[in-house]
């Protein structure tokens, strides 16, 4: 570029040749004056505009303020020449911010470049949108960016840039992207042949899925399928093999994406995932690799695979293997490997039922607190906090207290919180708790928040056996010449309430207690001295022998400038001088009642420190209990935000939250037992019937022909499920007891392939019916070809809603079809042969309603005007009911019996009587079953095929 513009080359040479800054500024001012004159005179051609705007850009890059050339840059974007357009876009992205008024002038030019077939212009426009796209520009152009992403004619590098541009816009302005509406179309691009496109789209899907889990649920299957192809089947081009590791960046993203969702219940996906994870661990955990790049790539994938294995099942053999690998990694010489090893081990500690594999490495983890890298030290602290329990609490806390004295100031506040929480949570005795917290306050000083001493006061007040020991312990700490203000506050509260318990012992007399506190008051803040005044008025009531000293203090504080101290001193002085027989002072200074049980404010503060980062971790620092409580905390926060803080509670800041913790006023907090009863999985929706299930059911294809296909398949084992001009779906099925196999045939009727094919099954009640594919469906169906997918089903309990099949594919445009599968409860029936006596005995035994269902409905006759007995028998036997002969004397009546097999609910008997009336053209169907649900469901299934067929 510079070689073709001599003026620019000379300008840059002059600037570089300037020996002092004054000469540089002089040359720049001269050039800027010349450029202003040229722009003012006008009549510049494209080359001249490009040259002058390039000089302006260079000046801006040097750090000088630029206030000229914006309009010329806008004009250059409209040029047809690439070199001029490139300089125009470069100037726009550098010289303008997202709220600049000039950006409104370039929106149409950018849209024009997005619409062009020229992919270079497409990329320039996408760069500009990603770099300076404000809310207004994003709203105007997001549809065009999405169109470039999904267009089959877009080049791979355009798709990559379009995906990353959408990601940038979503992070800045999430409201302008209809994430739910575009979900299936964006997910379908994860099947692209170009792994570079897949990496970019996966980054976009990760961001969108975090906020819209249900809408992007299909990406789970896509991610598992792609991992299987990369790791097991080795389907990738050599271009994307980084030191023999297939696309490690894509593997890491896919493994992280899977952690956003709860563990799958699909046995096929679960089996594929297990094989993928095992292969990754065996590959990376084998021999030592000397090449650093190769080792880094393997480790990156390995650590994410271990994280997913922990997420799926902490009791699996893979996690045991992972624990052994992590023990090796935390001893590595590589800082990054040690960091990731400690971080992943903290993840394991946050989820595992047993901490024994981690405790075996306790000495190594403690040594990591002295690591030269602060990031490693922080991870070691997190891990020690997560692995702390009743058995090792004293050792871990003692080590953390020792480390506190030399810890970085950036770590101390968090370290204090974790020591305080661990001490309270795993205290073996109250005395150890008090001693440890007082040591903590003495060592940490200003890094101890008010929550810590508030909690000590609360526990001491609520534990009668602890009060005397706490009073002695705090008195001993106050003897130190440099006691921290928090110790003085604790001493003021505890000695004021419980100092009388130790007053008769040597060395703890009232006067000595008074001097130990009052000697520290001059170094305390006004709030601390106000608390000490309250302590003194309590002592006036219980220690009359030092009343003179206390009243003297009140007298001096009556004249201080602080209004709060002055008011307290005046009130307490008046109370202290009341007659001795007056009971007002005794009533006011009565002992504090115990505080109501409350959750520790320390945990609330630590949770605020560990707010979710942008990638939204699926776990938090802490033990298993902390992660189980995570969803409850989120649900409560969401409920508070939605309901405007029910029961009159209001949003509080840190200070009021601490005080409410002391006062115990929030009685609406869920009890631990109640919280534990309703805890779903950390990434799971709180209700079984998720929004995705309801949405899928609402989008089922309806129509007379589709309904006829479905009804016919309900009482036959094979047939057409759906057909249109592009695709045909058929069914073949067989059932044995409570299990069945359904073969779904999908045929491509057009002359082009169906790409990004996806098939998913949605079951309304997974506790009653399970349905899963035997293998992951292939994502391409060749022209005029057919593919078969085997579905395995199991009836666990009685169910009434058939599963739903959703298939999506790209045939020119993205299309999605949702149909009901003819898997109904009668498919799991087994015909039963009964004699007349047995039948009527059971018929009477079951009795009438509610275990009887009956309906009368119109029927159609055959062409001869007779009852179609053959058709009726076919319907009955098609529903796996055995027709019983010689039961009903009327030959047109049918009697049948069957038994439903379920894996968990046992067997359910069902008896059927079908009584058609030729003259009235009506039919009465009566069902009796040992289950009310079965009677109603079987009647519903028999009514439509036996009744009048709807006209086409």
Buried (B, 14 or more C-beta within 10 A) or exposed (E): EEEEBEBBEEBBEBBEEBEEEEEBEEBBEEBBEEBBEBBEEEEBEBEBBBBBBBBBBBBBEEEBEBEBBBEBBBBBBBBEEEBBBBBBBBBBBBBBEBEBEBBEBBBEBBBBBBEEEEBBBBBBBBBBBBBBBBBBBBBBBBBBBBEBBBEEEBBBBBBBBBBBBBBBBBEBBEEBBEBBEBBBBBBBBBBBEBBBBBBBBBBBBBBBBBEBBBBBBBBBBBBBBBBBBBBEEEEBEEEBBBBEBBBBBBBBBBBBBBBBBBBBEBEBBBEBBBBBBBBBBEBBBEEEBEEEEBBBBBBBBBBBBBBBBBBBBBEBEBBEBBBEBBBEBBEBEBEBBBBBBBBBBBBBBBBBEEBEBBBEBBEBBBEBBEBEEEBBBBBBBBBBBBBBBEEBBBEBBEBBBEBBEEBEEEBBBBBBBBBBBBBBBBBEEBBBBBBBBBBBBBBBBEBBBBBBBBBBBBBBBBBEEBBEBBBBBBBEBBEEEEBBBBBBBBBBBBBBBBBBBBBEEEEBBBEBBBBBBBEBBEEBEEEBBBBBBBBBBBBBBBBEEBBEBBBEBBEEBBEEEBEEBBEBBBBBBEBBEEEEEEEEBEEEBEEEEEBEEBBBBBBBBBBEEBEEEEEBBBBBBBBBEBBBBBBBBEBBEEEBEEEEBEEEBEEEEBEEBBBBBBEBEBEEBBEEEEBEEEBBBBBBBEEEEBBBBEBBBEEBEEEEEBBBBBBBBBBBBBBBBBBEEBBBBBBBBEBEBBBBBBBBBBBBBBEEBBBBBBBBBBBBBBEBBBBBBEBBBEBBBEEEEEBEBBBBBBBBBBBBBBBBBBBBBBBEEBBBBBBBBBBBBBBBBBBBEBEEEBBBEBBEEBEEEEBBBBBEBEBEEEEEEEBBBEBBBBBBBBBBBBBBEEBBEEEBBBBBBBBBBBBEBEEBBBBBBBBBBEEEBBBBBBBBBBBBBBBBBBBBBBBBBBBEEEEE
